[in-house]
Amino acid sequence: MNSPINTPWKKVVQVRPLDNFSLELIWEDNKKSQIGLDELIQKKELLWRLRYPRYFRQVAVDELGGIFWPEGEDLSPEFLLHHCCRP
């Protein structure tokens, strides 16, 4: 998904769920990175739905370059950029 909205921050344009509650992110500059969310999901009670692999795999990119799930859980592009190893 390439967002027509211009933003001052770097945006995720594609997301792919991986094993062990990790995600592969593709940024608007075509760089790839991975982020592991297992620890965050276990610590934050608000993210309890993400503990179910079938639900976790429903991740998508929003129009501002963050990621979200069907019931409203979301992570901003700034959070993702800060916590990825190689954006």
N, C-alpha and C positions, 0 to 999 in steps of 0.2 A: 504494500500500500504506500503510495507516494502522496503525501499530504499537500494539497494546494495552499495550505496556510503557511505563510512565512513566519518563522520564529527566530529569536536571537540565540536559541539553544540548539544543540545537536539533537536530531530526532532518530528514533528507531523507525525503520521502514518495514522490517519483517522480523517475526519471532517464530522460533521452532522449539517445541518442548523436547527435552532430552530425558534420559533416565535420571533417577535420584533427585528429582525436583530441581533440575537445572534447565536453563534456557539458552539457546543460541540466538543472539541478537545480530541483526544486520543494520548498520547505521546508514544514514543518508549519503555518506561518502564511500559506501560499499565496504567498509571495514567490518569484520566480524568479531564478536566477543562472546564469552560465555559467562553466565552468572549462576551460582548455586544458591537456591533459596531455602533449602531444607532447614537451616538453623533459624532463619527469620520466621518461617512458617510455624515451627515448633514453639517459638517464643511468643508470638503475637496471637492472642486468642481471637482477635478479629479476623484472622486469616484461616480459621479452622477448616473452611471448605477446601482450601488448597491442599490439605493433607490427603485428599482422595485423588489418586492418580488420574482417574477418568475426568474429573473436574479440572484438575491442573492443566491437562492437555487442551482445554478449551480457550487457552490464552489467545489474545488478539492485540493488534496495534490500534491505538486510538488516533484521532486526527491531529493531535498535538505532539505525537511522537513518543508517548508513553505506552504502557501495556495495561490490559484490563481483562477481567473475567466476567462472565454473564451476570453474576449477582452483585457486581459493583466493586469488587476488590480491584485496586489499581496501584501501579507504581509509576512515578514520574520519570521523565527522561533524565532529569538531574540525578535522581537516586540511582538509576541504572548506570549512568556514566560514572558516577562516583564509586560504585561497588563492583564494576567490571574490571577484570584484570587487563584486558587489551582492547579498549574501544578504538 
